[in-house]
Amino acid sequence: MMLFWGIGSIMGILAVVVLILLVITIIKGSGKVTEKSINKDLKSFRAELDKKAKTLIPWKHEDLALLSLNLAEYSKGRGKHPVERGVLKNIYQEDTLAYIIKHYGGKDPKSLLVVRTHDFEMVWVRNSQGITVYHNQEQVGSILRDGRFFTPTGHKLIGQIQTGDALDLSLFVDGQMKALVKRENNEETVNPRALELFEDMSENDQMKILAMSMFDVVKSVRKG
């Protein structure tokens, strides 16, 4: 009788342990970041920024060179997956570019960055392998962790990000250095430029520079 009661007690304890482990697994699974959840956020952010685009100045060819690190309307949420919002101004204090970035925490951290100008949208999805970039909902390429920027098929190198001794990042397009990302924010400069461009570029090359630079530009903006 005592043996039977002991076995029954052990089975009961095991059942409780199994139930607890099942609950823990469900809770962990509910917090896992999936492609579906990222796409849901993307749809929401896209709708929000589409409305914001009406308040931005029309994008012109020279606006890439005029983009500054001055930030307006900055906000940051709390929690495991914080969301940041802001509007970048140009050196003339005009609202030029709006962005939303969400950082997904956990064992496999990811980031979603959505940028909107008056005239176009760009999206970056970053994971442990690198960054996939989209322009007006079409994939333009992928940036690997070593900074190489490839076409969507992965067969052609179209750009590269290189880190030098200074904080600035060098951006190469088709083997030629085209720009620097100004990551060092000098507080004494009234209108610090986000990028230093070395030559006039085609619209296509400008999109490549934006693709390679925006994650670091967003990190460098003046949030104070």
Helices and strands as residue ranges (DSSP letters): H 2-30, H 35-52, G 53-55, H 63-66, E 67-76, E 83-90, E 95-104, E 110-116, E 121-126, E 130-135, E 138-144, E 148-150, E 157-163, E 169-173, E 176-181, E 195-197, H 203-220
